[in-house]
Amino acid sequence: RRDFDDLHALCLRAWTWRAVETTGTPPPARSGHSMVAVDGDLYVMGGWSASQQFDDVHVLDGATLAWSRADAACGPEGWGPQRWNFSAVAVLAVPHWKVFVFGGNSGDLNDGGRPQGTYRNDVQVLECVKFEGGEAVVDVAGSGESLRWSHPAVVGEPPSPRSDADMFYSPSTGR
């Protein structure tokens, strides 16, 4: 298998792809990750490679095309267990952006038990805020210092554990 760490953009007028030149340290090569757009920035999270699973978040600043690792949102204390093949969607909620993550696979692929890991059905929410003078503001800069995960309790019976599912949000209906 081969993992990738490149970035391409599709021109919707000409229907042509082009490589995007970035600065900073890009996320390690991976697959099974999710990327969402948050207020002009791109967030890459989770995934796995031929040698490891990831519990990290990286932000590409849309204005400068510079990568940064959002250390405050990485690791088992925030992100939780390493996760791949999950669904994610970014929503401009009140008062700031949120990234919702559902399901996917987790575990240690090297333990020899289940080569695909364990299927999950939990929900995580990445709160994309920063504080200035005690006031929460949208994290436009993508600094990552203000990113934090919450693990809300859900009401009702959640869907069965799964991976590779899609999730979307409709601003017109709020769902």
N, C-alpha and C positions, 0 to 999 in steps of 0.2 A: 504494500500500500504506500501511497505518497500523500503527505500532508502539505498544505500550502500556507504561505504567509504573504501573498501578493494581494493587491487591491486593483480592481478594474472598475471603470464607469461606463455606462451605456449612454450614448448620445441618442436621445429620443427623436431627434429630427432626421438624422442620417442612419439610424439603427446600426451604429458601429461602436465597437468596444475600444477603449484605450486604457493603457496602464496609468495609474495615478502615482505620481512621485510624492513621497511623504518624507518627513524628517522625524527625529526622535527614535525611540526604540519600539518597533512594531511588536505586536503579540507574537509569541513563538508560533511556528507552523502548527496547524491543527485542522481538524474537521469536526463535524458534529456540534459546532458552536452556534450561537445566535448573534446577529447584529441588528441593532435597532437604531433609528434616528431619533435624537432628542434635541430639539431646538437648534437644528443645524449641525450638530455633532453626531458622530457615529460611535456607538458603544458595542464592543465585542466582548462576549462573556462565555465562560465555560468551554466545553468541548474536550476533545482528546486527540492524542497523537499516537504514533506507533510505539512510543516509549512512556507516555504518562497521561494522566487525566488532569483537567484544569478546574480550579475554583477561583478564577481571577476575572477582573474587569479591566479593559483597556479602552481609552477614549481617544478618538481622532478628532481634533479640533477642526471644525469645518472651515474656519476662516484662515487658519495658518497651515493646515494639513500636517500638524505635528502630533505624533502619538505620545501618550502618557499612560502610565499604569496607575489605576485608581486604587492605591494601596489600602485606603480606608474601607473599600468594598470587597477586598480580596480575603481569602482564607476561610477556614472552617468556622470562625467566630461570627462572620457576617454572611458570606455566601452560603455556608453550610457545606455538605459533602460535595466533592467533585461531581460535576453533572454534565451530561452531553445528550444530544438529541431531544432537547426540551423545546417547548414553545415559548415565545416571548413577544410582547407587544408593548410599545411605548404610548403613553396617553398623557396629554396635557390636562392634568387634574387640578383642582383647587387645593392649595395655592401654588403648586409646582408640578413639574413632570414626575411621572412614576413609570417604572418598567415592571410589568407583571410577568412572572415566570411560572409555568406550570409543567409538572411531570418530568419526563425524561428518564435517563438511566443514571445510576450512580454505583459506586463500589470500586473495588480494586481489580482491574482486569488481569493482574498478575497472580491473583490468588488461586487460579485454576478451577474455581468452582463454577461460576457462570460467566462465560466469555463475553456476554453482552451486559453484565452488571445486573443490578436490581431495578425493576421498573418502579417509578414513583408517581404519586398523585397529589403531592402537596403544592401549595402556592407560596411564592416569595414575592416581595415587592421591593424594588430598589427605589428609595426616595432620593430624587435628584435635586437637592436643595443646598444652599449655602446660607450662612448667616452674616449679616452686616449690621452692626449696631443693635444686635438682638432681634433683628427682623429677618425672617426667612425670605430669600429671593431665589429666582430661577438660576440654576447653575449654568450660566451661559458659557463660561470659560472652560467647562469640563475639567476643572482642576482635580476632581475626585476627592478633595479634602472633605466635602460635605456629603458625599454619597454614603448612604447607609441602608442596610437591608432590614426589612421587617418580615415577620412570619405570621401573618394574620390567621386567626381561627376562622374557618369557613362555616357557614350555616347550611344545614341540609347535608345530604349524602353526596360526596364528591364523585366525579367520574372514576372509573376503575383505573388503576395504575397503567400508564402508557408512555410511549415515546413517539417521536416523529409526527406529532399532531400539530396542526396549525391553530392559531388563535388570532382573532382580529378584534378591532374596536370600531364601532360606528359612532362618530361624533354627532350625527343627526339624531340618534336614538339614545345615546348615552350608555350603550351596552356593548 
